[in-house]
Amino acid sequence: MKKKSIIIFLLSSYVLFLIIRAKTFDYSGLYVLRNYEGNIEVEVPKKSDTLKLYPNLKFESSYYGKGSYKLKKEVFDETIHFTYKYEYGLAGIEMRVERSLLTSSVKLILSTDQEIYYERID
């Protein structure tokens, strides 16, 4: 009975840890573009790019310039919507978030077909 209670307590603690980590995750940091060579998509950089996400929901990129971002969290899916200025007004792009609950590994997926993504390095 005592052993069963300890196992239930440990499992509950682990689940609680994962829930808290998922709710309070910080996306700010430095991301680098991966697998961009030879891509044919319009809104995807054709050369190396870095993306800086700031805690104040602003971002900076050599390809997209400066702008803001919004997080959209659903039950099993997370996305980040980026809004930035370009020559004809405002533009936006949405990236799917892929991250590990156990580590701080994060990927912002631009194209699932060509496996183009930004990977967090800082």
Buried (B, 14 or more C-beta within 10 A) or exposed (E): EEEEEEEEEEEEEEEEEEEEEEEEBEBBBEBBBBBBEEBEEEEBBEEEBBBBBEEEBEBBBEBBEEBBBEEEEEEEEBBBEBBBEEEEEEBBBBBBBBBEEEEEEBBBBBBEEBEBBBBBEE
